[in-house]
């Protein structure tokens, strides 16, 4: 893969030296410095340490619009504790961080020492795709229809990311960040329309969004964790309307309603902490087929909006309960082995039979899902809280749950299969066809087919090892 593409360039290429002022400098002085230096932000430092950032937006919204005096110290109107990035990072890392936090200025440090600041304008000069701008535009919209218009270029963005040489893993993080931004904006619009929530809540994503592995529009998988002060009789109507607003809005944006109803607007998946704990306890202690299917969904939860403590009050006990229950892990391992890679004897590819996808490979259910399932079982056995598949494999390796070679092989297999799917979907999108996960082997070069067979072979080997470790044959 080309290591010299703009998105892989060191972020320091786009950084100008820092323009700084102390916290007690006045907003008038800050405005003059911004004008004279032709910058859109001031980095606020005290004793050489970055303490805040003051931007042109802060000047408009917090000073001029609030009718504050020009002598006001910038410490009163700055954004304290800004997100920052190491100079060794890439332009992609900057783009992803700015997209996740909906910011347009990012301080850059080297070993803790302030080096400068990169802006969205700098990223444009580095030819970075417009994910940052899409996130910014999403947060400006007042309707789901407006958000859908902003997200319309998403397929083109994926093409550009792939053409820029990004990995499938990186593309998944960018696309998922956009889904997160759409979710957060809809949550805010729901609160604006319905009023503040009567009790604290945490909005969590599952599925590919939860794992930060989205590569295109997909059906939504989400749920709501409510504080234990929740009373259905008192608060139920609010959260029924609230979750309907958000889920319907996501549907308008292109993230269609989950066919299985795994959404926060379904009462089953809108529960207080105590009831979520009871659900996870039942799934672990009574691992019937339905419990295993639901475990595969809800052990991939990731917080999108709300108090971290509320989310962790459910996730923490669930992870510990799963880690300690070897019987549950064995059943989950057997469930994971239900998805076999399409590789037969003598390394021939096993294609779909019958129907519109006959003679094609199912890259999702027989390529990616087996690796995702493997990583989940090993992560739960090792007590790993991460849900992204690549992160799970790395952390399990660090804890001794997988050999360095096994983890590396699975990472490589996952990346190759996922990137093959991204390129397949990009090709179909460019041709005006509906996106799918079914690839005709004839669309691959002989070398690509060989690599794909190698990837499937890795998965089969690691599945055999999983069955042995968890003694699946004794169930």
C-alpha distance (Angstrom), angle and dihedral (degrees) to the residues before:
residue distance angle dihedral
X1 . . .
X2 3.81 . .
X3 3.79 107.9 .
X4 3.82 92.9 -170.3
X5 3.79 99.0 64.9
X6 3.83 113.6 124.6
X7 3.79 94.2 -109.3
X8 3.79 90.5 55.3
X9 3.80 93.7 48.4
X10 3.79 116.8 112.1
X11 3.78 109.3 -90.3
X12 3.82 89.3 -129.6
X13 3.82 87.9 76.4
X14 3.79 88.7 72.5
X15 3.81 98.5 43.0
X16 3.79 127.1 105.3
X17 3.82 120.5 -158.8
X18 3.82 113.8 -81.7
X19 3.78 120.8 -89.7
X20 3.79 105.2 -151.7
X21 3.79 142.3 179.2
X22 3.82 132.6 179.0
X23 3.83 120.1 -104.8
X24 3.82 92.9 -105.6
X25 3.81 94.0 57.2
X26 3.80 112.4 115.4
X27 3.78 124.1 -111.8
X28 3.81 87.6 -119.4
X29 3.79 90.4 58.2
X30 3.81 90.2 46.0
X31 3.81 90.9 52.5
X32 3.80 91.3 50.6
X33 3.79 92.7 49.1
X34 3.81 91.2 48.5
X35 3.81 89.3 51.2
X36 3.80 95.5 46.2
X37 3.81 95.1 43.3
X38 3.81 92.5 40.9
X39 3.78 93.1 -130.0
X40 3.78 131.4 135.9
X41 3.80 97.1 -141.8
X42 3.79 144.1 34.3
X43 3.80 121.2 -142.7
X44 3.80 108.6 -138.8
X45 3.80 113.9 -143.1
X46 3.79 135.3 179.6
X47 3.81 120.3 -167.5
X48 3.79 88.6 -13.6
X49 3.80 94.3 -53.7
X50 3.80 123.6 118.0
X51 3.82 107.8 -118.2
X52 3.80 103.6 162.8
X53 3.78 149.8 -19.2
X54 3.81 128.6 -120.1
X55 3.81 115.1 -161.3
X56 3.78 136.5 -175.1
X57 3.79 86.6 -105.3
X58 3.82 89.9 56.9
X59 3.79 88.9 50.2
X60 3.81 91.2 54.3
X61 3.79 99.8 39.3
X62 3.80 104.2 31.9
X63 3.79 102.3 31.5
X64 3.80 113.9 23.6
X65 3.81 97.2 31.3
X66 3.83 90.5 44.3
X67 3.83 90.4 48.9
X68 3.81 93.0 -126.6
X69 3.79 121.9 170.2
X70 3.80 118.4 -101.5
X71 3.79 90.0 -119.6
X72 3.82 92.2 64.6
X73 3.84 110.0 124.2
X74 3.77 112.8 -113.4
X75 3.81 88.0 -129.3
X76 3.83 87.2 74.9
X77 3.80 95.3 54.8
X78 3.81 105.4 27.7
X79 3.81 124.8 102.9
X80 3.82 103.8 -108.2
X81 3.80 124.7 -141.6
X82 3.82 96.9 14.5
X83 3.79 121.9 -158.9
X84 3.81 110.3 -102.0
X85 3.79 138.8 -171.8
X86 3.80 134.6 -143.0
X87 3.82 115.0 -111.4
X88 3.82 89.4 -126.7
X89 3.81 90.0 65.8
X90 3.80 123.2 99.2
X91 3.77 131.5 -111.3
X92 3.80 86.3 -106.4
X93 3.81 90.6 58.3
X94 3.80 89.2 52.1
X95 3.79 92.1 48.4
X96 3.81 92.4 49.6
X97 3.80 94.1 47.2
X98 3.80 92.4 48.1
X99 3.80 90.8 47.6
X100 3.80 93.5 50.4
X101 3.81 93.8 49.6
X102 3.83 98.2 34.4
X103 3.80 92.2 -126.4
X104 3.81 131.9 139.3
X105 3.79 100.5 -160.8
X106 3.79 123.2 59.8
X107 3.83 122.8 -176.9
X108 3.80 113.4 -138.4
X109 3.80 123.2 -147.4
X110 3.78 135.8 -177.1
X111 3.80 115.2 -150.2
X112 3.80 89.0 -22.2
X113 3.82 94.9 -49.6
X114 3.81 117.0 118.0
X115 3.81 110.9 -113.2
X116 3.80 102.7 170.9
X117 3.79 143.6 -75.2
X118 3.79 132.8 -77.0
X119 3.80 121.3 -152.8
X120 3.78 135.9 -167.7
X121 3.80 87.2 -100.6
X122 3.81 89.2 58.6
X123 3.79 90.0 51.6
X124 3.79 91.1 52.3
X125 3.81 88.3 53.9
X126 3.80 87.3 52.9
X127 3.84 87.2 52.0
X128 3.79 93.2 -116.8
X129 3.81 113.8 166.4
X130 3.76 119.9 -103.3
X131 3.81 101.8 -101.5
X132 3.82 90.2 120.5
X133 3.78 91.1 54.6
X134 3.79 92.2 46.7
X135 3.80 90.3 54.4
X136 3.80 90.8 48.6
X137 3.79 91.2 49.1
X138 3.81 91.7 48.8
X139 3.80 90.9 57.0
X140 3.80 90.3 53.0
X141 3.81 95.3 56.0
X142 3.80 122.4 102.6
X143 3.81 98.0 -166.8
X144 3.79 137.9 44.2
X145 3.80 88.1 -122.8
X146 3.79 90.0 58.3
X147 3.79 90.2 49.6
X148 3.81 90.8 50.1
X149 3.81 88.9 55.9
X150 3.81 90.7 51.5
X151 3.81 91.3 50.9
X152 3.80 94.7 47.7
X153 3.85 92.5 96.2
X154 3.83 91.5 56.0
X155 3.83 95.2 107.8
X156 3.80 90.0 50.8
X157 3.80 90.0 49.3
X158 3.81 89.8 54.5
X159 3.84 90.2 51.4
X160 3.78 90.7 51.3
X161 3.79 93.0 48.1
X162 3.80 90.9 50.1
X163 3.82 91.8 46.1
X164 3.82 89.1 49.7
X165 3.79 88.9 61.2
X166 3.80 99.7 -106.9
X167 3.78 119.5 155.5
X168 3.78 120.8 -112.5
X169 3.80 87.3 -112.8
X170 3.80 91.8 57.5
X171 3.79 92.0 45.4
X172 3.80 89.1 52.3
X173 3.80 91.0 54.8
X174 3.81 92.3 50.5
X175 3.81 95.6 47.4
X176 3.81 91.7 44.9
X177 3.81 90.1 50.0
X178 3.80 88.1 58.0
X179 3.81 90.9 50.3
X180 3.80 89.1 49.4
X181 3.81 90.2 50.8
X182 3.81 91.3 50.4
X183 3.81 90.0 49.3
X184 3.80 93.8 48.9
X185 3.79 92.0 48.0
X186 3.81 91.8 50.7
X187 3.80 90.3 48.4
X188 3.80 89.7 54.1
X189 3.80 91.9 46.9
X190 3.81 89.7 49.9
X191 3.81 90.9 52.7
X192 3.79 89.6 46.7
X193 3.80 91.0 52.9
X194 3.81 98.4 39.7
X195 3.77 102.6 28.5
X196 3.82 129.1 -115.4
X197 3.78 117.1 -30.7
X198 3.83 111.7 -96.1
X199 3.82 92.6 -136.9
X200 3.82 132.8 20.3
X201 3.80 116.9 -87.3
X202 3.81 140.0 179.0
X203 3.81 121.8 -143.2
X204 3.81 111.1 -149.3
X205 3.79 132.1 -173.6
X206 3.79 125.7 -144.1
X207 3.79 133.1 -175.3
X208 3.79 120.7 35.1
X209 3.82 91.9 -21.5
X210 3.79 90.5 53.5
X211 3.81 90.6 49.4
X212 3.84 90.7 43.5
X213 3.79 89.9 -123.4
X214 3.79 102.8 120.9
X215 3.78 116.7 135.1
X216 3.79 99.4 173.6
X217 3.78 141.6 -2.6
X218 3.80 111.1 -48.6
X219 3.76 138.6 167.9
X220 3.79 113.2 -75.2
X221 3.82 125.0 -106.8
X222 3.80 115.5 -173.8
X223 3.78 144.2 132.9
X224 3.80 141.7 -168.0
X225 3.79 126.8 -121.8
X226 3.80 112.0 -158.6
X227 3.77 129.6 -161.0
X228 3.80 113.9 -102.4
X229 3.82 89.6 -111.7
X230 3.80 86.4 73.8
X231 3.81 113.9 123.1
X232 3.81 115.5 -169.2
X233 3.82 93.0 -151.1
X234 3.80 92.5 51.8
X235 3.79 104.0 30.6
X236 3.80 104.7 22.1
X237 3.80 97.8 93.1
X238 3.81 92.5 53.1
X239 3.79 95.2 51.5
X240 3.81 92.7 42.7
X241 3.81 89.2 57.7
X242 3.81 92.8 38.8
X243 3.81 96.5 53.2
X244 3.80 92.2 41.5
X245 3.82 89.0 54.0
X246 3.81 92.9 52.0
X247 3.81 98.2 40.8
X248 3.79 93.2 45.6
X249 3.79 89.0 47.9
X250 3.80 91.5 52.6
X251 3.80 88.1 49.9
X252 3.81 89.9 54.9
X253 3.81 89.4 49.2
X254 3.80 90.9 57.0
X255 3.81 100.8 -93.1
X256 3.78 94.8 114.8
X257 3.79 124.4 -149.0
X258 3.79 112.1 -82.0
X259 3.84 108.0 -102.8
X260 3.81 88.9 -140.8
X261 3.80 93.1 50.3
X262 3.81 95.7 -116.0
X263 3.79 92.4 154.7
X264 3.78 137.3 114.8
X265 3.79 90.4 -114.1
X266 3.82 88.5 65.8
X267 3.84 106.5 88.0
X268 3.81 90.7 -137.6
X269 3.82 89.8 65.3
X270 3.80 97.7 41.7
X271 3.79 105.0 78.1
X272 3.83 143.4 140.6
X273 3.79 119.0 -104.6
X274 3.80 95.1 -98.9
X275 3.81 91.9 56.2
X276 3.81 93.2 46.6
X277 3.80 88.5 52.6
X278 3.79 90.3 51.2
X279 3.81 91.1 50.6
X280 3.79 94.1 51.8
X281 3.80 90.6 45.3
X282 3.80 90.8 53.5
X283 3.82 93.5 46.6
X284 3.80 91.6 51.7
X285 3.78 96.9 43.0
X286 3.82 96.2 40.9
X287 3.83 105.5 34.6
X288 3.79 100.3 -177.3
X289 3.85 118.5 156.7
X290 3.81 93.8 -88.3
X291 3.80 92.2 47.6
X292 3.81 90.3 51.2
X293 3.79 91.8 49.0
X294 3.82 91.3 50.6
X295 3.80 91.2 44.8
X296 3.80 88.6 57.0
X297 3.80 88.3 57.0
X298 3.78 104.0 38.8
X299 3.79 99.8 39.9
X300 3.83 84.2 65.8
X301 3.82 94.7 61.8
X302 3.81 120.4 138.4
X303 3.80 127.0 -174.5
X304 3.82 113.6 -113.2
X305 3.80 102.8 167.2
X306 3.79 134.0 4.6
X307 3.82 140.8 41.3
X308 3.78 113.5 -23.3
X309 3.81 90.2 -146.2
X310 3.80 91.1 59.0
X311 3.80 91.6 52.2
X312 3.79 93.3 45.6
X313 3.80 91.2 50.2
X314 3.81 85.7 70.2
X315 3.80 101.8 30.8
X316 3.81 98.2 47.4
X317 3.82 98.9 55.8
X318 3.81 91.3 40.0
X319 3.81 92.4 54.8
X320 3.79 92.8 46.8
X321 3.79 92.7 47.8
X322 3.82 91.1 50.6
X323 3.81 93.0 46.6
X324 3.79 92.2 54.0
X325 3.81 96.6 46.1
X326 3.80 108.2 80.3
X327 3.80 92.7 176.8
X328 3.81 91.2 57.1
X329 3.80 91.1 49.3
X330 3.80 90.7 50.4
X331 3.79 91.2 52.3
X332 3.81 91.0 46.1
X333 3.81 89.2 50.6
X334 3.80 91.0 52.6
X335 3.82 88.9 48.5
X336 3.82 89.0 51.6
X337 3.81 90.9 53.9
X338 3.80 89.0 61.7
X339 3.81 88.5 84.9
X340 3.81 107.5 67.4
X341 3.82 123.3 -174.4
X342 3.83 114.0 -112.2
X343 3.78 97.3 -107.9
X344 3.79 120.9 121.6
X345 3.77 136.0 -176.2
X346 3.79 116.3 -48.1
X347 3.84 89.2 21.9
X348 3.78 95.6 -77.7
X349 3.82 118.6 152.8
X350 3.80 115.6 -111.3
X351 3.81 108.2 -139.0
X352 3.79 131.4 -159.6
X353 3.79 115.4 -87.8
X354 3.78 123.8 -135.8
X355 3.77 130.2 -14.9
X356 3.78 129.1 64.1
X357 3.81 92.1 -48.0
X358 3.78 96.7 51.8
X359 3.80 115.2 145.2
X360 3.80 92.7 17.4
X361 3.81 135.0 110.4
X362 3.81 120.0 -112.8
X363 3.81 98.9 -137.4
X364 3.79 94.3 -177.2
X365 3.78 108.1 45.5
X366 3.80 97.3 29.4
X367 3.78 99.0 30.2
X368 3.79 113.3 31.4
X369 3.80 103.2 21.0
X370 3.83 94.5 59.6
X371 3.83 89.8 56.8
X372 3.81 93.1 43.7
X373 3.81 89.5 51.1
X374 3.79 92.6 47.9
X375 3.79 92.0 50.8
X376 3.80 92.2 48.0
X377 3.81 94.3 54.0
X378 3.79 93.1 47.2
X379 3.82 91.3 45.5
X380 3.79 93.4 52.1
X381 3.80 90.8 47.3
X382 3.81 89.5 52.5
X383 3.81 95.3 44.3
X384 3.82 92.6 -115.9
X385 3.81 113.6 163.6
X386 3.82 96.7 -165.2
X387 3.80 115.6 103.6
X388 3.82 102.4 -169.5
X389 3.80 105.7 103.4
X390 3.80 96.6 -133.5
X391 3.81 90.8 48.4
X392 3.78 91.0 48.0
X393 3.79 91.9 53.4
X394 3.81 91.9 48.8
X395 3.80 94.4 47.8
X396 3.81 93.9 44.5
X397 3.81 88.8 51.8
X398 3.81 90.3 51.0
X399 3.81 89.8 52.4
X400 3.78 93.7 48.5
X401 3.79 97.3 -108.8
X402 3.82 92.1 120.5
X403 3.76 131.3 26.7
X404 3.81 115.9 -110.5
X405 3.81 89.2 -113.6
X406 3.81 94.1 48.1
X407 3.79 93.5 48.5
X408 3.81 92.4 46.3
X409 3.81 92.0 49.0
X410 3.80 91.8 50.6
X411 3.82 91.3 47.7
X412 3.79 91.0 51.4
X413 3.81 92.3 46.0
X414 3.79 91.8 49.4
X415 3.80 92.5 48.6
X416 3.80 94.5 48.2
X417 3.81 95.1 47.2
X418 3.81 92.4 44.0
X419 3.80 93.2 48.2
X420 3.79 90.2 47.8
X421 3.80 88.2 54.8
X422 3.82 92.4 47.2
X423 3.80 91.5 52.7
X424 3.80 91.7 45.5
X425 3.80 91.5 51.8
X426 3.82 92.2 44.7
X427 3.80 89.6 53.1
X428 3.81 92.2 50.0
X429 3.79 91.6 47.1
X430 3.79 92.0 51.5
X431 3.79 88.9 50.9
X432 3.80 91.3 51.5
X433 3.80 94.2 -111.6
X434 3.80 127.4 136.1
X435 3.80 113.9 -95.0
X436 3.78 117.0 -107.5
X437 3.81 141.3 157.7
X438 3.80 98.6 -120.1
X439 3.78 118.0 106.9
X440 3.79 128.3 -173.9
X441 3.84 109.5 -135.9
X442 3.80 88.1 -136.2
X443 3.82 87.8 69.0
X444 3.81 89.1 65.6
X445 3.78 128.6 75.4
X446 3.82 117.8 -116.8
X447 3.82 88.7 -105.0
X448 3.82 92.1 51.2
X449 3.80 90.8 49.2
X450 3.79 89.7 51.7
X451 3.80 91.7 50.2
X452 3.79 90.6 48.1
X453 3.79 90.9 52.6
X454 3.79 89.2 50.2
X455 3.82 90.0 51.9
X456 3.79 92.4 50.0
X457 3.80 89.2 47.1
X458 3.82 90.2 55.5
X459 3.78 90.3 52.7
X460 3.81 92.8 50.1
X461 3.80 90.7 50.4
X462 3.79 93.1 49.0
X463 3.81 91.2 46.6
X464 3.80 89.4 55.6
X465 3.79 89.3 50.7
X466 3.81 90.7 49.4
X467 3.80 91.3 52.1
X468 3.81 89.8 51.4
X469 3.83 96.1 46.4
X470 3.79 93.5 50.5
X471 3.82 95.4 35.2
X472 3.78 92.3 -126.3
X473 3.80 91.4 170.7
X474 3.81 90.8 68.6
X475 3.81 94.5 59.9
